[in-house]
């Protein structure tokens, strides 16, 4: 049975996160009706559409800040981004690479344009996602995964025109390398003009797609161009994607978390008492230290 589209959203107005990320917040948001749980377990999507940063001697990014109760997942399409956290992890990711940080019980991190890229300037395009962790995993120990494109598992069509990077979850018999704490799917698709790919999805999982580049057709009837987000109904399983021109698509899904949710700033917990405790622990230095 075909899985239908609920709605297609254009990119909302941008805002700045720090001085290095010019992002469009697709969800959650009142502007489009995607509330705190509609894309669960995915909680937030910030999309930096292609933006040309001029050369700079001053660092650009986001200064150290805390998280608890979530994971942050960053996918880079153009540019280079660096990361450091209070557990001692750090790294630089470039085109098609992924950083997956499990904040769990609490962590400080900072993200910024990589030093040489910032000095020379250039186009940056990326997505940052937050996953809401279920109660049983909210206080898990923080971890960090560098998922470099060259090391990831991929589906490649026989004619080489369809490349699906399986980051998390599985496609056919290909399993993503991301170590996950719940049933979740994250795929990065590069597809050439007039090529097609079929997906058999779990209708009980929430599902969305972001067209990062190009123009695609869904289920032989709905055309969607770059910088648009597609929210799917939970009414079927089968989806077909055809590329009207060379395209890139980020596909994300997962099993919804049926728990109370209490978000506040960088924390996503189940109750406001847990939010207050998170702030107290942060102020007492229990998240570690990061310059």
N, C-alpha and C positions, 0 to 999 in steps of 0.2 A: 504494500500500500504506500502510495506517495506521501511524503511528509511535506506539508504545505507551509508557506511563509505567512507568519503573522503580520509582520510589518518590516519595511525597509526604512532606515534612518540615515539622513545626511549628517555630516559632522557638525556638532554644535559649535558655537563660538569658542575660540581658544582662550586659554588662560596660561599664565606662567607658573611653573613649579620651580622655585628657586630662580636662578637666572640662566639655566641651561636647558630647560625643557618647556617647549611651547606646545601645550597639549590640548586635545579635544576630549572631554570626558563623555564617553558614550553611555556609561552606566556606573553606579546607580544615578538616577536623576528624575526630577519632576518633569523635565522638558520632554521626555519621551515615554514616560510611564513604565520604564524598567525599574521596579522598586528593589528593595534590598535583597529579595529572594528570587526574583524572576529568572536570573541567570545562575542561581546557586548550583554548584559550590563556588562559581566565579562571583566575586563581590564587586570588583571595580575594573574598568578598562579606561586607561588614559592612552590616547593615540597621538603621537607627535607626527603629523603629516610632514612631508618633505620640506625642510626649512634650511635655508642657506645661511650659516653663521659666518660673519666676517672674521678675519684673523684677529686674535686677541692675545694680549700678554697676561690678562687677568683670568684667573680660574673661573670656569662657569659650570654650575651644577647645583646640587642640593647639599647643604651642610649636614653634619651628623644629626640624626633624628631617630626616635625609638619606634618599634613595632612590637605588638603582642597579639597572638591569636590568629595570625594569618600567615600566608606565604606571599612573596612578591616574585613575579616572573617577568623578566625583561627579554624582548626579542628585538634584535637590531636588523634593520634593512639597509641603512646607509649610515656611515659614520663610525665612530668608535667611542665606547662608554667604559669608564673605569668604576670599580666598586671596592670599598673597604668596609669591614665591620668590626665590632667590638669583640668578636670571637677569634679574630686574627686572620680571617679569610680575605682574599683580595684577588682581583683579576681584571683583565681587559677583554671585552668582546667586540667583534666587528661584524661584518656582513653575514647575516643568517645565523649568527651564534645566539645562545640563550644563557641567561643567568637565572637560577632558581634558588631563592633563599627562603628557607623555612624559619620564620621568626619565632614561632612557638612561644615558649615561656617569656621571651624578651630578648631583644638585641638592639644595638645601635648600628646604623649604617649610613654611608654617604655614597652618592652617585654623582658623577661629573663627566664632562667631556674629557676624553683622554688627552694628556698634555700636548703631544705633538699635533694631534688633530685640531685641538683648540688653537694652537699657535698659528697653524696654517689656514684654518677655517675650512668650511666645506658644508655639504648637505648632510643633515642628520634626519633620519626617519626611524621611528621605533614604536613599540607598544610596551606599556607596562600593565600587567594584570595583577590583581590580588585574588587569592583564593581564601575563602573563609574556612577555617579548620573546624571540624566537629568538636564538641565539648571534650571528648576523650583524648583529643590530640592537641588541644589549645596550649597546654603547658608542657609539650614535648621539648626536648633539648634543641636549640637552634642548630641548623645545618645549612650547608651551601653547596650548590652544584654548578660547575661550569660545563655547559653542554655545547661543545664546539661543533659547528656544522659538519666538519670533515669526519667527525667521529660518530655522528648520529646514524640511526638506522633509517633506511629510505626505501620507498616503493618507486621503481622507475618502470614506465611502460616499455613495451617491446620496441616501439618506434622512437624512444628517448624523448618524447615530447611532453610527458607528464612526469614531474618529480614531486613526490610527496614525502616531506620530512616528518617522520613519526616521532614527535617529541615525547608525548605521554599517551598511554593507552595503546591500542593496537589497530592496525589496518590489515585485513587479510591475515597472514601469518607473521606479520612484522610487528615487533613490540618496541615501543619507545624506551629510551635509556633513562628517562627521568624516574627517579625513585619517588613514588607518590604515596600519600597516606590515605587515599580514598579513591573510589572509581572516578576517573577523570580522563578526558581526551584533549589533546592539543596537537594539531597538525598544521604544518606550513606547506602550502601548495604553490608550486610554480608550474604553469600550464601554458603551452603555446597555442597560438590562434587556431581555431577550428578543432582543437582536441577536446576530448571528453574524459570524465572520470565519474564513476558511480560510488555511492556510499550506502551501506546498510546500517542505519543508526538504531540506537535504543530509544524508542519513543518515550520512555519514562525518564530519560536524561534530558535536561535542558540543553539547547543547542543554538549557537550563533556563529556567524561568519563575518569577518571584516575584509572588504576588498581593498587591499593595500596598493595595488597597481592594476591598470588595465580595465577591462570590462568583461563581465561574464553573464551567462544566461543560466537560470535555475529552472530545472524541470521543464525545459523546452518552452517556457512561456514568460518568465520574468527576467528582464535585463537589469543588471546592477553595475554601476560604474565605481571607479576608485573613490576611496574615502567615504564609503557607505557601509553601514552595518545591517546585517540581515538577522532578524529574530524569527526562529521557527516555532510553529505550533508543536504541541506534544500529541500529534494525531496520527502519525504514521512512521515508517522506517526508511523508505527509499528516497534518495536524493541524487539527481544528476547535475553535474556542472559542465557547461560547455564554455570555452573561451571564445568570446567575440573578437578579441585581440589578445596578444600576450598578456598574461595576468599573474598576479600573486594574491593568494587568499589565505588568511589565518582562520582556522576552524577550531572552535572550542566548545566543549560539552562536558557533562558530568552528571553524577547522581545528586539530586537536590538534598540539602541538609534540612531535615524537618525538626528544627530546634529554634527556641527564641534567639533573637539577635539584637545585640546592643552595641552599635558602633559609636565611637567618639574619636575624632581626629585620627591618629595613627593606630588606634587600637580597635579590634573587633572581638567582642566577647558575647556572653549569653545574658548577662545582667549588668545593670548600672553599678551594683556593688563591686563586681569584678572590674569594671572600668575604673572606679575610684581606687581600687587596690593596685591596678596597673600604674596609675599616676603616682601613687605613693611609693611603689617599688622603684619606679624610674627616678623619682626625686631622691631616693635613698641610695642611688648608685648600683642597684641590683641588676641593671642591664649591662653592666660593664662600662668601659670608658673608651672614647674615641676622639682623637683630636681633629 
